[in-house]
Amino acid sequence: MSINEVIATFDNTHHALRFEKMLKENEIKLTVMPVPREVSASCGLSVKFSLEKLENIKALAADHEILVKKYYEIILEDGKRRYLAID
């Protein structure tokens, strides 16, 4: 079952911090958090936000030339969180 949240991962901290700033400037609620160990990423930071904002955020990231390594939908399964890659 989806909990309607997504995390974005990055190749480096610079992109993660630019992504965070972009969301704040657009008044999009977010949480900066360590990358879950189930998800491999070069950078140790990820940004969590609402699934309903995903398409808008993808467009903003492209406009700002921010490279997102991967987006993952957070799924709750048997009481545990799983991370499903979004293409």
PAZAPA-4460 file (N, C-alpha, C; in steps of 0.05 Angstrom, whole numbers, plus 32768, in hexadecimal, padded with zeros to 4 digits):
% residues 87
    n_x    n_y    n_z   ca_x   ca_y   ca_z    c_x    c_y    c_z   seq   type   mol
   8011   7FE9   8000   8000   8000   8000   8012   8019   8000     1      M     A
   800C   802B   7FED   801B   8044   7FEC   8014   8056   8003     2      S     A
   8027   8064   800E   8021   8078   8022   8022   8094   8016     3      I     A
   8022   8095   7FFC   8021   80AE   7FED   8038   80C0   7FF2     4      N     A
   8050   80B4   7FF5   8068   80C4   7FF7   807D   80B9   7FE5     5      E     A
   808F   80CB   7FDD   80A5   80C4   7FCA   80BF   80CF   7FD6     6      V     A
   80D5   80C1   7FD1   80EF   80CC   7FD7   80FE   80CF   7FBD     7      I     A
   810E   80E4   7FBC   8120   80E9   7FA6   813D   80E5   7FB0     8      A     A
   814D   80D7   7FA0   8169   80D3   7FA7   817B   80E1   7F92     9      T     A
   8194   80E6   7F99   81A6   80F6   7F89   81C2   80EA   7F89    10      F     A
   81D1   80F2   7F74   81EC   80E9   7F72   81FF   80F9   7F84    11      D     A
   81F7   8111   7F8C   8208   8120   7F9E   81F7   8133   7FAF    12      N     A
   8204   813C   7FC4   81F6   814D   7FD8   81EE   8168   7FCC    13      T     A
   81FE   8172   7FB9   81F7   818C   7FAC   81DC   818B   7F9F    14      H     A
   81D6   8176   7F91   81BB   8173   7F84   81A5   8170   7F99    15      H     A
   81AA   8161   7FAE   8196   815E   7FC3   818F   8179   7FD0    16      A     A
   81A3   8189   7FD5   819F   81A3   7FE2   8191   81B7   7FCF    17      L     A
   8198   81B6   7FB5   818A   81C7   7FA2   816D   81BE   7F9F    18      R     A
   8168   81A4   7F9F   814D   8199   7F9D   813C   81A3   7FB5    19      F     A
   8148   81A1   7FCD   813A   81AA   7FE6   8133   81C7   7FE3    20      E     A
   8146   81D8   7FDB   8142   81F4   7FD8   812B   81FA   7FC4    21      K     A
   812B   81EC   7FAD   8117   81EF   7F99   80FB   81E9   7FA4    22      M     A
   80F8   81D3   7FB3   80DE   81CC   7FBE   80D5   81E2   7FD2    23      L     A
   80E7   81EB   7FE3   80E0   81FF   7FF6   80D7   8219   7FE8    24      K     A
   80E5   8221   7FD3   80DE   8239   7FC5   80C3   8237   7FB8    25      E     A
   80BA   821E   7FB2   80A0   8219   7FA6   808B   8211   7FBA    26      N     A
   8093   8214   7FD4   8081   820E   7FEA   8075   81F2   7FEA    27      E     A
   8087   81DF   7FE3   8080   81C3   7FE3   808B   81B6   7FFC    28      I     A
   807A   81A9   800C   8082   819C   8025   8095   8185   801F    29      K     A
   80AB   8184   802F   80BF   8170   802A   80CD   8168   8044    30      L     A
   80DB   8152   8044   80EC   8149   805A   8106   8140   804E    31      T     A
   811C   814B   8058   8137   8141   8051   813D   812B   8064    32      V     A
   8147   8115   805A   814C   80FE   806B   8164   80EE   805F    33      M     A
   8170   80DD   806F   8184   80CB   8064   8177   80B8   8050    34      P     A
   8187   80B0   803C   817D   809D   8029   8178   8082   8038    35      V     A
   8160   8077   8035   815B   805D   8042   8170   8048   8038    36      P     A
   8178   8037   804A   818D   8023   8043   8184   8010   802D    37      R     A
   816A   800D   802A   8160   7FFB   8015   8164   8007   7FF9    38      E     A
   8169   8021   7FF8   816D   802F   7FDF   818A   8037   7FDD    39      V     A
   8196   8031   7FC7   81B2   8038   7FC4   81B4   8053   7FB5    40      S     A
   81C5   8064   7FBF   81CA   807E   7FB3   81E6   8088   7FB9    41      A     A
   81F1   8098   7FA8   820C   80A3   7FAD   820C   80B8   7FC3    42      S     A
   81F6   80C6   7FC5   81F3   80DB   7FD9   81E4   80D0   7FF1    43      C     A
   81EB   80D9   8009   81DD   80CF   8021   81C3   80DC   8027    44      G     A
   81BB   80F0   8017   81A2   80FF   801D   818D   80F8   8009    45      L     A
   8174   80F7   8012   815D   80F4   8001   8148   8109   800A    46      S     A
   8135   810E   7FF8   8120   8121   7FFF   8105   8113   7FFB    47      V     A
   80F4   8115   8010   80DA   8108   8010   80C5   811D   800B    48      K     A
   80B1   8116   7FFB   809B   8129   7FF5   8082   8119   7FED    49      F     A
   806C   8126   7FE9   8052   811A   7FE3   8052   810F   7FC6    50      S     A
   8048   80F7   7FC3   8045   80EB   7FA8   8035   80FC   7F95    51      L     A
   8021   810A   7F9F   8010   811B   7F8E   801F   8132   7F81    52      E     A
   8036   8139   7F8C   8047   814F   7F81   805C   8145   7F6D    53      K     A
   805E   812B   7F69   8074   811F   7F59   8078   812C   7F3E    54      L     A
   8063   812D   7F2E   8065   8137   7F12   806E   8154   7F12    55      E     A
   8062   8164   7F24   806A   8180   7F26   8088   8183   7F2E    56      N     A
   8090   8172   7F41   80AC   8173   7F4A   80BF   816A   7F34    57      I     A
   80B8   8155   7F25   80C9   814D   7F0F   80CD   8163   7EFB    58      K     A
   80B8   8172   7EF5   80BA   8188   7EE2   80CB   819F   7EEE    59      A     A
   80C7   81A5   7F07   80D8   81B9   7F14   80F5   81B2   7F14    60      L     A
   80FB   8198   7F1A   8117   818F   7F1B   8124   8192   7EFF    61      A     A
   8115   818B   7EEA   811F   818D   7ECF   8124   81AB   7EC8    62      A     A
   8111   81BC   7ECF   8114   81D9   7ECA   812C   81E5   7ED8    63      D     A
   8132   81DB   7EF0   8149   81E5   7F00   8163   81D5   7EFB    64      H     A
   8162   81C2   7EE9   8179   81B1   7EE2   8185   81A3   7EFA    65      E     A
   8173   8199   7F0B   817B   818A   7F23   8179   816C   7F1C    66      I     A
   818F   815E   7F1E   818F   8141   7F17   8187   8130   7F2E    67      L     A
   8170   8123   7F2B   8166   8110   7F3F   816E   80F5   7F35    68      V     A
   817B   80E6   7F47   8184   80CB   7F3F   816C   80B9   7F3B    69      K     A
   815A   80B9   7F4E   8143   80A7   7F4C   812D   80B0   7F5F    70      K     A
   8114   80AB   7F58   80FD   80B0   7F6A   80F3   8094   7F73    71      Y     A
   80EB   8092   7F8C   80E0   807A   7F97   80C6   807F   7FA5    72      Y     A
   80B1   8070   7F9F   8099   8071   7FAE   809C   8060   7FC7    73      E     A
   8092   806B   7FDD   8094   805C   7FF7   807B   804B   7FF9    74      I     A
   807F   8031   7FFD   8069   801E   7FFF   806B   8011   801B    75      I     A
   8053   800E   8028   8052   8000   8041   8048   7FE4   803C    76      L     A
   8058   7FD0   8043   8051   7FB4   803E   8059   7FA4   8056    77      E     A
   8045   7F96   8062   804A   7F86   807A   8057   7F96   8090    78      D     A
   804E   7FAF   8093   8058   7FC0   80A8   8074   7FCC   80A3    79      G     A
   807F   7FC6   808B   809A   7FD0   8085   8099   7FE2   806D    80      K     A
   80AB   7FF5   806C   80AD   8007   8055   80BE   7FFA   803F    81      R     A
   80B4   7FFC   8027   80C3   7FF4   800F   80C5   800C   7FFD    82      R     A
   80D8   800C   7FEB   80DC   8022   7FD9   80DB   8018   7FBD    83      Y     A
   80C7   8021   7FAE   80C2   8018   7F93   80CC   802E   7F80    84      L     A
   80E0   8027   7F6F   80EB   803A   7F5C   80D5   8043   7F48    85      A     A
   80D5   805C   7F43   80C2   8068   7F30   80D1   806F   7F17    86      I     A
   80C8   8066   7F00   80D6   806C   7EE7   80CE   8087   7EDC    87      D     A
***
